[in-house]
Every structure is written in C-alpha cells, then in structure tokens.
Amino acid sequence: MSVESQDRTGSSWNPSAWHWEEKNYSSWAEGRLAELFKNLALGEDQDLSLEITDLSKFEGDVFVNIRKGKKVPGWDFSLKLDYKGKSGESEVSGSIKVSEISADETQYEYEFTCSSKEEALVKKVKSFLKKEAPKVIGAKITEFGQEVRSK
C-alpha cells in the first residue's frame, strides 16, 4: 500500500485552510500498520527466533487537524500483534498488546501472551519479548508517526 497524500490545504470549502478541519486517516493507518508489522523479525537469542505474523487488532483514531494554515497530526490507538517462533524443535505463538500509543507519548504499555507445550520455553519467550519487543515495535511506531506527520 502506498502512502496516499491528501491536499496540504483545506477542503474545497476551506481552500485557505483557515478554518478548523479534521481529516481522518484511521483506515489508512490500520492498513499501513499491518504492512509495517507483517513478518517483522523480533530478533533471535541463541536458538530462539520470533517474528510478528499479523496485526490482528487496531482500535483508535489517526487524524490531521488543520487550522489557520497549520497541520496538527495526532493519534491515539492500541494494537494487538500476533507472533510465532521456534526454539530448537519447539514452536511457540502468542500475542503482544500495545496500548496508549499517542502522538504525545514515546513509552507504551505492553502485554505479552505466549503458548507452548513447554513451560520453560514460555518463560524464555516472555523474558525475551520484554527485553527486545519494545525496541523493535517502538521503532516501527516512530516510523509510522513520521509518515503521519508528512501527510
């Protein structure tokens, strides 16, 4: 999916962009975030490798406000990302919930779920995710924010 730019000015009824106007980018954002996270490697540690497979849930808003010729982008949303991985012959899967993602914040809340037949592997994966996932996911959210600001 390509980034679709709307006019940098207001709508036809607001050509000078002087009056308040809000452009909704939530649909574009959901598709773009799905692209950014699809098959994203979360990293490797010894024999453990994990990757995000899908954006399974997007809730919230992404918008650009226009007033007096100035653009003010904003967003407030949460994500649920599914992942899978392997450690030796054992497979693991789960989800990562990221909440309180907003234009004003750079620290987000993470919640990790994990399922595997081996309890030791679940602990290893959760420990790895707590350490590595915020860096990888945070970088993609930053990239997304830059794209919204360029709208």
N, C-alpha and C positions, 0 to 999 in steps of 0.2 A: 504494500500500500504506500502510495506516495503522499507526501505532506501537501494538503490542499490549502492554498492560501486564500483567505477572503480578502476583500479590499482593506487596505490600511486606513481607509477613510470610513465614514459612517455609511449607512444605507442611503437609498435614493431620497428618502425623506429627511436625511440628516447629512447632506453632502460635505459640510464643513466639519463634521464630527464634533460640533459644539455641544449638542445635547447628549444627555446620558443615553447610552445604548449598551446592551449586553448581547454578546454573540456566544452561543452555546457550542462548545466543542466536545461535549461528553461522548457522543457517538464516535467521533474521530479518535478521541483519547482511548477508548476501550479497544478499538482495532489496533491502534499504534502500540499500546502497551502489550497487547498479545504478540505483536511482531517482535518487540524488543526482548520479551522473555522467552519466546519459543525456542526450545532446545538450548537454553543458556546453561553453560557449564558452571556449576557452583564450586568446582575445584576437586582436587584429589589429595588424599592423605594416605600414604603407604599403599594399601590395596583397596582403599575406598574411593569410589568416584560417584559423584552425584550431578544430576542435571535437572533443570526445570523443564517439564514437558508441556505445560499448558497454563494459561491464565484462565482459571475456572470461575472466577467471580470478580466483578468490578462493580462497586457501589459508590456513588458520589457524583460530583459535578466538576467540570472543567469549563472555564469561560474566559472571555476577554471583554472587559468593560472599556468603553470609550467615552470620554468626557473632555470637553474643551480641547479637542485635538490630541489628547494623550491616551495611550493604551495602558490599561492596568490588567495584566493577566492574573488569574487566580485559579486555585483548585483546592478541593477538599474531598478525598476519596480513600477507599480501602481496597485491598486486593487479596485474593486467595490464589496462590500459585501451587500447582501440583508438581511433585518431583519424583524421580525414581533413581535408583542407583544399584551398584553392586559392590560387594566386598568379598573377594575370592569367588566362591560359587554361590554365595548367598545374595538374594535380591532384597531390596528394601524400597518402600514407597511411602509417600506421605504428602503433607501439605504445609505451606507456610502462609500464615495470615499476617498481612502487614496493614496496620491501621494508623489513623491520624496522619495521613500524608497530606500536607498542605503547602501552599506557596511560602508560608512563613516559617516552616519547620525544616530542620535537616536531620532530626533524630526521630525515628519512628518506632512504634511498638511492634514486636514480632512475637508470634506464637507458632510453635513447631509441633506437628504431629508426625508420628512415624509408626510404621507397622512392618514387622518382620517375624519370622519364626524363631529368631534368636534374640533373646533379651539383651545380651551383651552388645549385639550389633545396634540395637535401638539406642542404647546409651551412647555408643560411639558416634552414631549419626547425629543425635541431638547435640552432643558436645561440639562436633564439627560444625554443624549449622549455626550454633550460637556464635561461634568464632568467625566463620567465613561468610555466611549468607548476608549479613548486614552490609559488608563491603561491596559485594557483587551487586546486590539488589539496589543499594543506595546509589551506586554509580549509574545504573540504568534509570533510576528515578531522576537523577540530576540531568542526564542526557534528555529525558522526556521534558523536564522543566525548561531547558534551553530551547527546545523546539516550540513549546507553547509560547514562550516569550518572543519568539521570532514571528509569530502569527500576525 
